[in-house]
Amino acid sequence: MTNWSIILSIAKTHLLTKIKQTSIAALGVTFGIGSYITLVCFMTGLNTMLDNLMLNQTPHIHIYNEIEPSKKQPVSLYDNHNNSFNVIHSIKPKLSQKKIHNALPIIKYLENDIKVRGALPQVKTQIFYIAGSIELGGNLIGINPMNEAKYFNMGDYIVEGAAEALQNTDNGILLGIGIAKKMALKIGDRVQVSPINGGVFPLKIVGFYQSGVADLDAVQSFTNIKTVQRILGEANNYITDINVKLYDMEKAIPLAKKIEQQFKLKAIDIKTANAQFETGTTVRNLITYAVSITLLIVAGFGIYNILNMLIYEKMNDIAILKATGFSGKDVQFIFMSQAMIIGFVGGVLGLLIGFGLTSLIETIPFKTEALPTVETYPINKDPLYFIIGFSFAMLSTFLAGYLPSRKAKKIDPVKIIRGQ
Amino acid sequence: MSIVLEAKHINKYFKKPVKFHVLKDISFQIKKGEFASIMGKSGCGKSTLLYILSTMDTDYEGELYLNNQLVSGQDSTHLSYLRNKHIGFVFQFHYLLSEFSVLENVMLPAKKLAEKSFQEIEHNAIQKLKMLNIEHLAYKKASQVSGGEKQRVAIARALINDPSIIMGDEPTGNLDSHNAGNVFNIFKQLSYEQGLSLLIVTHDEDFANKTDRIIQMEDGKILL
């Protein structure tokens, strides 16, 4: 039997005659929600950027042959020493090949797995960059440029040139930017590299690579798998590493374990490799949530305060309404709807302010050596944050309005009328 | 003649600061069309009785009938509905919603009742204002009209739902003699012309003497 049109018209009159208080309450919500949205979009934008910096380049599972001592030393194979206490000094790692045995069939097998997006072979080797009489130590990684670009966003880190150029150039090299600077090289120049076992190979520079980690860029370069195999004088089944990218990162741990067992290789999953990185992300997210919840609670208290004052001012009105036949519920609804209107108006304005501020931040230039692809501050304009912000505006105004309005509901009109 | 309001053995205690028996076994009836007044000294319990009769105070013993239906013990939402439909109220202080216009003040109880369309309600409200000679104030803010006019607006508001009974708590107590006479004449007119029942608590002996019936109270009892 609630007559909403009259309740809303009374609420509206109350709000409009106290327009200053109303707008201050609404502005409290607006700034709360606006800054919540700005903060969350900005923080998660930065977080995502940092995550991507790491995750895009990192394989979900990295498979290689680990150089390590045999778990079972020869002495334990000898039955006569079975019941004795054996002490072995200076254990040496087992001599094994760097290459992955049967790498090509393993890649084929992995690519048939439905969980796997791509399995890319790599050949890693130590080389020297030769500049006149100076030899600079470094790594050369043989890759499949197009696939690296597709699965590991390699294109983002090529500052000059392109992955296609490497694919199409025989004896091309994608030089680390640090080496290029040291040796004063530019695209089109030739650089001589020499593997550990001797020989000198001139390679043509097709582009520069900048990972953002200066130490790495000073040693690491890329070329085609075939080029490396030729430099090393190995056959085309010589593969030292396999990088696996999955559809779902969470499945990396079980799959890595399975691969280790099945192929007797070392398989490191991304979570194990970047454990401390995960902790950093979690802590940053925690800070974001803590700050935004604080903002919203402060806004909520503002509304609570103003509605409380409004109800004290309106004691007489409440008594009259009750005397002329409005029930306690009606009175409660009048004040609740005032709170909700404040929340709604403030929330909508907050969305607009949040949208405006994030759009503004998105245009501010942000250039850093470490992040060659980033040009402006990163913003994660996820509609979810706008929905959460607005819902919280409504929720907090509901709670902030509920307590004072329940008091209004319980006011005894006789006490007010006789008290005068 | 039918009975509009009937009180049977009503007792009321104030519990704070000490237990005090305010109303002692009050029983009486108001018939349709009757213009009754309650007289008595300050503190004899006449206002307390009025608020029990108005259904706003529910903390009492005894039975209260409105139009021969038991009111005591009903839930507060239903009591609000009964107040809205059957009881019109006029207070000593005018108690209008100061932020609303005179017309809106008058229309409010009818809008709450929601038995008529907006146009009908507006038409009725203007009729009531015309009857009380204040239709020229209809669109003024309630806070901008004089004391005597406010009381007439309050009467118009009390009449808007065509109630069974009008209750007044010293409606003339705050008015000068000219305006008090005016308000009395309005009540008298309503009683005779429209057969409305009225129950008015008053201090004013002249006012009481002109009503149909005086209920004299002393120390929480009715003197016959």
Interface residues (C-beta under 8 A of the other chain):
Chain A: M1 N3 S5 I6 T13 H14 T17 N316 D317 A319 I320 L321 K322 A323 T324 G325 F326 S327 G328 K329 D330 P413 V414 I417 R418 Q420
Chain B: S47 Y51 S54 M56 D57 S76 T77 S80 Y81 R83 N84 K85 F89 F91 Q92 F93 Y95 L96 L97 E99 F100 L108 P109 K111 K112 L113 A114 R157 N161 D169
